[in-house]
């Protein structure tokens, strides 16, 4: 079973209306999603968080 809400949510993030998503084939949507991901990705990796920073966020026990 396909959860269309997932496609609508992703389409909204890419600037499409639900009608725009309905008018696309799954192949077209996948191509749009791939292009969006490539255009918005970053090569930077976030710095690792130390135990003190994790504790401040309420995350403990690692």
VEXSETI-366828 format. One line per field, with one value per residue (C-alpha): residue in one letter; y, x, z. Coordinates in nm, 2 decimals, m for minus. Example, Ala and Ser with C-alpha at 12.3 -4.5 7.8 and 13.67 -1.06 7.14 Angstrom:
type: A, S
py: m0.45, m0.11
px: 1.23, 1.37
pz: 0.78, 0.71
This chain:
type: X, X, X, X, X, X, X, X, X, X, X, X, X, X, X, X, X, X, X, X, X, X, X, X, X, X, X, X, X, X, X, X, X, X, X, X, X, X, X, X, X, X, X, X, X, X, X, X, X, X, X, X, X, X, X, X, X, X, X, X, X, X
py: 0.00, 0.34, 0.62, 0.92, 1.16, 1.09, 1.20, 1.51, 1.61, 1.56, 1.75, 2.04, 2.06, 2.08, 2.35, 2.14, 2.15, 1.82, 1.87, 1.90, 1.57, 1.41, 1.51, 1.35, 0.99, 0.82, 0.82, 1.20, 1.25, 1.04, 1.24, 1.57, 1.44, 1.32, 1.66, 1.85, 1.63, 1.69, 2.06, 2.09, 1.85, 1.97, 1.81, 1.93, 1.68, 1.81, 1.80, 1.52, 1.60, 1.55, 1.39, 1.73, 1.87, 1.55, 1.58, 1.94, 1.81, 1.55, 1.26, 1.04, 0.69, 0.64
px: 0.00, 0.14, 0.12, 0.05, 0.09, 0.47, 0.48, 0.27, 0.49, 0.81, 0.65, 0.56, 0.92, 1.02, 0.77, 0.50, 0.13, m0.06, m0.21, 0.14, 0.24, m0.08, 0.00, 0.35, 0.44, 0.63, 0.94, 0.91, 0.86, 1.17, 1.38, 1.26, 1.34, 1.68, 1.76, 1.63, 1.85, 2.16, 2.10, 2.05, 2.31, 2.63, 2.97, 3.04, 3.00, 2.88, 3.14, 3.09, 2.90, 3.08, 2.91, 2.86, 2.67, 2.45, 2.38, 2.27, 2.01, 1.89, 2.06, 2.26, 2.38, 2.60
pz: 0.00, m0.10, 0.16, m0.07, 0.22, 0.21, m0.16, m0.09, 0.20, m0.01, m0.30, m0.07, 0.05, m0.32, m0.39, m0.56, m0.48, m0.43, m0.77, m0.92, m0.75, m0.88, m1.24, m1.22, m1.28, m1.00, m1.23, m1.28, m0.91, m0.83, m1.08, m0.92, m0.57, m0.68, m0.84, m0.53, m0.30, m0.52, m0.53, m0.16, m0.02, 0.15, 0.15, 0.51, 0.79, 1.12, 1.41, 1.65, 1.97, 2.30, 2.60, 2.77, 2.47, 2.45, 2.82, 2.78, 2.52, 2.76, 2.58, 2.82, 2.84, 2.53
